[in-house]
Each structure stands twice: as C-alpha cells, then as structure tokens.
C-alpha cells in the first residue's frame, strides 16, 4: 500500500520501528508500503541523525534564498496603492477543487462568528460534508465550550452516522496550544469513534474553503433576515438556513444540484460507549493516571493530559519508549534524560 495521506506520520514511525527494532529489510518494507527506496532510507536516516522520532516531521520546503523576490520597498508600495485605490483585489477562481469522492469521507467543522442575543451570545457551529456540501449540522450554541460542542456533534452523529475523518482549524475546543500534538478532550472523543483528525495549516483558511464559503452565504442570509435577538430565534433562523442551503439552493460545484441530492448518511453508527482498542501483539498496554502520566518501572512520565485514564500501548525502541493511543503515535519518552515530547504532529489536509 502507498503512503496513506491520512496517516503518513504514523507510517513513517512504523517503518523506522520495524527497521531499527525488528531488523527488517528497508527494501522489502518500501515495497510493502508502496514507496521508493530513497524515501524509506530518508526516514531512517533522519531518525538516526536526530536520535528521535521528532526527526520524521515534515521539513519546510521554503528555499533558503529567493533571488527573484520583489524588493521589500516595492512590495510596500504595491500594498499602499492597493489600499488607496483598491487595485489588485480581485482574485481568480481556483483552477482545481479538492473534494472527497463520496459522502462522509471527510466532514469540515468550524464556528461562524458569534452575535449577541438576550441570553448572552450565539455561536453557530457548522459541520459540512466535504463531498456533497451537505450541512449535516448547524447548531446554535451559547459558547465554544467542549460540552456544548460535543452535544451538537452527538446529535449529528446520531442522525447521520460517523464520518471517516474531520477537518478543523487550530481553534478551541478541538485544539490545544499547551500540548505539542494539540490533543483535547473533544479530539480524544472523536478519535474514540474511529475518526481521523485533520487540521488546516496555519494561515491557510482556504483549506476549509467549502465551509468558509458557506459561512459567507450564512452571514448574507442572516443579515438579510435581521440578526435574531434571542437564542430561540437563532435556533429557528439557523434551521431555516440549513433547510434552504441543503434542499433549495443549487451549487455550481455540484452541477447546479442541491446538496441533498448528493448526500447519504454514513453506514458507520455512533457508539455511545466505544469498545476498547486492541493493541498490536507485543505492545505493553497500560492505563494513564488522572493527570495523563504513565508509570514505567519506578518513574512517572507525562504523556497527555487529554488522555487521562485512557489505555495506551507502549513499545521500547533503543533507549526510548514510544506511546500509542489507538492507531496514533502520541509520545516519545527518552529513558536516558527523562524528557518526553510529542511524537507526531497532527495531519494537515492534503489540499495544502
């Protein structure tokens, strides 16, 4: 099988583990994964040079020098003229659209800017199917707190099933700035449903272009109707927009069909109580404590606060311990220094 975009980071780690730990042939593993031998040797080389799985993170492709780049003073003058006269603001339409081949392969999720209501504020939570543009969820929430978001997601899952993957930005409550891998309780709950998590690149809102475009339509419609003054009014307005967007409004990207004509529910049902994950034979399975630490011998090591009291698998690799939660490599523990670090950074969407 080729490098799967959705878990390329995990597969890099797996290849290195099998080479270093098991002494397997790089050439044979490259054939198994469907990659070139230079690629396989590259990942082993990066691990050896860095002494850590962190060396497998994607390197920047930005050139060290850009001799053809416009001089800074010229760039500043162009920006000044654009601001003064509005020149150069029109953007060409995208020449290529990225979308999944079937419904429920990927859902996009984001918050639309809030508005004031009598009870406080309304935060619209949008959940959009990438293939069909079908708005599977549009929830009026009083905040962006985890509990309310999970309740909205649960209602959506119960109605439409569970997607294969979800795409989000680096925002609360599905991303944490305090942990290297960004995991939150909400993200862990999604992983518990077997959902692969993608995160858009920093400064790349176009990654979530479909949901951003839907938000433009939502803002235009809500402003036209008049901003609701109460939470009840907001719920009613969002329900009306969702019905119109899914069943009435034709989409050019769908050959002028409506999203409801392209969407069908996921065959994968929501599990209120997900089954325990079966780790690979040979892995030591243990449960983290209430603070997200793992006990190895006489010492405790930090893994992830969001994974508190979850079962994880551990595997020894030379002088390190690799920690895995379900199918995700989470943490690397250096037994010599006692330091721990996030093992694999979250996936970014392949359209970047």
C-alpha positions in Angstrom: 0.0 0.0 0.0 1.2 3.6 -0.7 1.7 6.2 2.0 -1.8 6.9 3.0 -2.3 10.7 3.3 -4.4 10.3 6.4 -1.7 8.6 8.5 1.6 9.2 6.8 3.2 10.3 10.1 2.3 7.1 11.8 3.6 5.0 8.9 6.9 6.8 9.0 7.3 5.9 12.7 6.1 2.3 12.0 8.7 1.8 9.2 11.5 3.1 11.4 10.4 0.9 14.3 10.4 -2.2 12.1 13.8 -1.4 10.7 15.5 -0.4 13.9 13.7 -2.7 16.3 13.0 -5.7 14.1 15.9 -5.5 11.7 13.6 -5.8 8.7 14.8 -5.0 5.2 14.2 -1.4 4.2 13.8 -2.6 0.5 11.1 -5.1 1.4 9.3 -2.5 3.6 9.4 0.0 0.9 7.7 -2.5 -1.5 5.1 -3.2 1.2 4.3 0.5 1.7 4.5 1.3 -2.0 7.1 3.9 -1.6 10.6 4.4 -3.2 13.7 3.1 -1.5 15.2 6.6 -1.3 12.1 7.7 0.7 12.5 4.8 3.1 16.2 5.3 3.6 15.5 9.0 4.1 13.2 8.4 7.1 15.6 6.0 8.7 18.5 8.5 8.1 16.6 11.4 9.7 15.8 9.3 12.7 19.5 8.2 13.1 20.7 11.8 12.7 18.2 13.4 15.1 18.2 10.5 17.6 14.4 11.0 17.9 11.2 10.3 16.0 10.7 14.0 16.0 13.2 14.0 13.1 10.5 12.5 11.0 8.4 15.7 11.0 7.9 17.2 7.6 10.6 19.7 6.8 9.9 23.2 5.3 10.1 23.3 1.5 10.8 27.1 1.6 14.0 27.9 -0.3 16.8 29.4 1.8 17.3 32.2 -0.7 14.8 33.9 -3.1 17.0 35.9 -5.6 13.9 36.7 -7.8 11.8 38.0 -4.9 10.5 41.6 -5.3 12.3 44.1 -3.1 10.6 44.9 0.2 10.2 48.6 -0.6 8.4 47.7 -3.9 6.1 45.3 -2.0 5.2 48.0 0.5 4.4 50.5 -2.4 2.2 47.9 -4.1 0.3 47.3 -0.8 -0.1 51.0 -0.3 -1.6 51.5 -3.8 -4.0 48.6 -3.3 -5.2 50.1 0.0 -5.6 53.6 -1.6 -7.3 52.6 -4.9 -8.5 49.0 -4.3 -6.3 47.8 -7.2 -5.4 44.1 -7.5 -8.1 42.9 -5.0 -10.0 40.6 -7.4 -8.9 37.0 -7.1 -9.0 34.4 -9.9 -11.2 31.4 -9.1 -9.5 28.3 -8.1 -8.4 26.1 -11.0 -8.7 22.9 -9.0 -11.2 21.9 -6.3 -10.3 19.4 -3.7 -13.1 17.2 -2.6 -13.6 13.6 -1.4 -15.0 11.0 -3.7 -18.0 10.0 -1.6 -20.1 11.4 1.3 -18.8 11.0 4.9 -15.2 10.5 3.8 -14.5 13.9 5.3 -16.5 16.5 7.3 -15.4 20.0 7.9 -16.2 21.7 11.2 -15.9 25.3 12.3 -17.5 28.1 14.2 -19.2 31.1 12.5 -18.6 34.4 14.2 -21.0 34.9 17.1 -23.7 37.5 17.6 -25.3 39.0 20.7 -28.6 37.7 21.9 -30.7 38.4 25.0 -29.2 35.4 26.9 -25.6 36.4 26.0 -24.1 35.2 22.7 -24.9 32.7 19.9 -22.1 30.7 18.4 -23.2 28.8 15.3 -21.3 25.5 15.0 -21.2 24.3 11.4 -20.5 20.8 10.2 -20.3 20.3 6.5 -19.8 17.1 4.3 -16.8 17.7 2.0 -18.1 15.7 -1.0 -21.7 16.9 -1.2 -21.6 20.3 0.6 -24.5 18.9 2.7 -24.7 20.8 6.0 -25.1 17.9 8.4 -25.1 20.1 11.4 -25.7 23.8 12.2 -26.1 24.3 15.9 -26.8 27.5 17.9 -24.5 27.2 21.0 -24.2 29.6 23.9 -20.4 29.2 24.0 -17.5 27.3 22.4 -17.1 25.1 25.5 -16.4 21.4 24.9 -19.7 20.1 26.5 -22.0 22.1 24.1 -19.9 21.2 21.1 -19.9 17.5 21.9 -23.7 17.6 22.4 -24.1 19.1 19.0 -21.8 16.6 17.4 -23.6 13.7 19.2 -26.9 14.9 17.8 -25.4 15.0 14.3 -23.7 11.5 14.7 -27.0 10.0 15.9 -28.8 11.4 12.9 -26.2 10.9 10.1 -23.7 8.4 11.4 -20.0 8.9 11.8 -17.6 10.1 9.1 -14.2 8.7 8.3 -12.4 11.9 9.0 -12.9 15.5 10.2 -11.1 18.7 9.2 -10.8 21.6 11.7 -8.7 24.6 12.3 -6.3 25.3 15.3 -9.1 26.6 17.5 -10.8 25.8 20.8 -12.1 23.3 21.7 -10.7 20.8 19.3 -7.1 22.1 19.5 -4.9 22.8 22.5 -2.0 25.3 22.3 -0.5 23.8 25.5 0.4 20.4 24.1 2.7 19.6 21.2 0.3 17.4 19.4 -2.7 19.7 20.2 -5.0 17.0 21.6 -8.0 18.0 23.7 -10.8 16.0 25.4 -13.0 16.7 22.4 -10.4 15.5 19.9 -9.9 12.3 22.0 -13.6 11.7 22.0 -13.6 12.0 18.2 -10.7 9.6 18.0 -12.7 7.2 20.2 -15.3 7.0 17.4 -12.5 6.0 14.9 -12.5 9.4 13.3 -9.2 10.5 11.7 -8.5 14.2 12.6 -7.1 16.7 10.1 -6.1 20.3 11.0 -5.8 23.1 8.5 -2.5 24.8 8.1 -1.8 28.0 10.0 -2.6 30.9 7.8 -4.4 28.8 5.2 -8.1 29.4 5.6 -8.6 28.2 2.0 -8.1 24.6 3.3 -11.6 24.9 4.7 -12.8 26.8 1.7 -16.2 25.0 1.4 -17.2 25.8 5.0 -15.8 29.3 4.7 -17.9 29.9 1.5 -21.0 28.5 3.3 -20.4 31.0 6.1 -20.4 33.8 3.6 -23.9 32.7 2.5 -25.0 32.3 6.1 -23.9 35.8 7.0 -25.6 37.3 4.0 -28.9 35.4 4.7 -28.9 36.2 8.4 -28.1 39.8 7.8 -30.9 40.0 5.3 -33.4 38.5 7.6 -32.2 40.5 10.6 -30.0 39.2 13.4 -32.0 37.2 15.8 -32.4 38.8 19.2 -32.8 35.6 21.3 -31.3 32.1 21.4 -34.7 30.6 20.4 -34.8 33.0 17.4 -31.2 32.0 16.5 -32.1 28.3 16.5 -35.1 29.0 14.3 -33.1 31.1 11.8 -30.2 28.6 11.6 -32.7 25.7 11.0 -34.3 27.7 8.2 -31.0 28.5 6.6 -29.8 24.9 6.8 -33.0 23.7 5.1 -32.6 26.2 2.3 -28.9 25.5 1.9 -29.3 21.7 1.7 -32.5 21.4 -0.2 -33.2 24.6 -2.2 -30.0 26.4 -3.1 -28.3 24.9 -6.2 -24.5 24.8 -6.2 -22.4 25.5 -9.2 -19.7 23.0 -7.9 -22.5 20.3 -7.9 -23.6 21.0 -11.5 -26.4 23.1 -10.1 -27.8 20.3 -7.9 -28.6 20.8 -4.3 -26.5 19.1 -1.6 -29.4 16.8 -0.5 -29.2 15.2 -4.0 -25.6 14.2 -3.4 -25.6 13.2 0.3 -26.5 9.9 2.1 -26.0 9.0 5.7 -22.9 7.2 6.9 -23.2 3.4 7.3 -21.0 3.7 10.4 -23.2 4.2 13.5 -22.3 6.4 16.5 -21.1 4.4 19.6 -22.1 6.0 22.9 -19.6 3.6 24.6 -16.8 2.8 22.2 -15.1 -0.6 22.5 -11.7 -0.8 24.0 -8.9 -0.7 21.4 -7.0 -3.9 20.6 -3.3 -3.0 20.5 -0.7 -5.0 18.5 0.7 -8.1 20.0 3.9 -7.4 21.8 2.9 -4.0 23.0 2.7 -3.3 26.7 -0.8 -2.0 27.5 -1.2 0.3 30.5 -3.6 3.0 31.6 -2.6 6.6 32.2 -3.4 8.2 35.6 -5.8 11.0 36.2 -3.2 13.6 35.1 -2.1 11.9 31.9 1.1 10.3 33.2 2.3 6.8 32.6 4.3 4.7 35.2 7.3 2.8 33.8 9.2 1.0 36.5 9.7 3.4 39.4 9.2 6.6 37.4 6.3 8.5 36.0 6.4 10.2 32.6 4.0 12.8 31.2 2.1 11.6 28.1 -1.0 13.8 27.5 -3.5 15.4 29.9 -6.4 14.9 27.4 -5.7 11.2 27.5 -6.1 10.9 31.3 -7.2 7.4 32.4 -7.1 6.1 28.8 -5.5 2.8 27.8 -2.3 3.3 25.8 0.2 0.9 24.2 4.0 1.3 24.8 6.9 0.0 22.8 10.6 0.0 23.6 12.9 1.3 20.8 16.6 1.5 21.8 16.7 3.9 24.8 13.2 5.3 24.2 9.6 4.3 24.9 7.0 5.1 22.2 3.5 5.6 23.4 0.5 4.9 21.2 -3.2 5.8 21.6 -5.3 3.7 19.4 -3.8 4.0 15.9 -1.9 7.2 16.7 1.7 7.5 17.9 1.4 10.1 20.7 4.6 10.5 22.8 8.3 9.7 22.8 10.0 9.1 26.2 13.7 9.4 26.4 14.7 7.0 29.2 18.2 8.5 29.5 17.2 12.1 30.1 13.6 11.5 31.3 12.3 14.0 28.7 9.1 13.4 26.8 8.0 15.0 23.6 5.0 14.9 21.2 5.8 12.2 18.7 3.8 13.1 15.6 2.3 16.4 14.8 -1.4 16.4 13.6 -2.1 15.7 10.0 -2.7 18.6 7.6 -5.2 18.4 4.9 -3.8 17.1 1.6 -5.1 20.1 -0.3 -2.4 22.3 1.3 
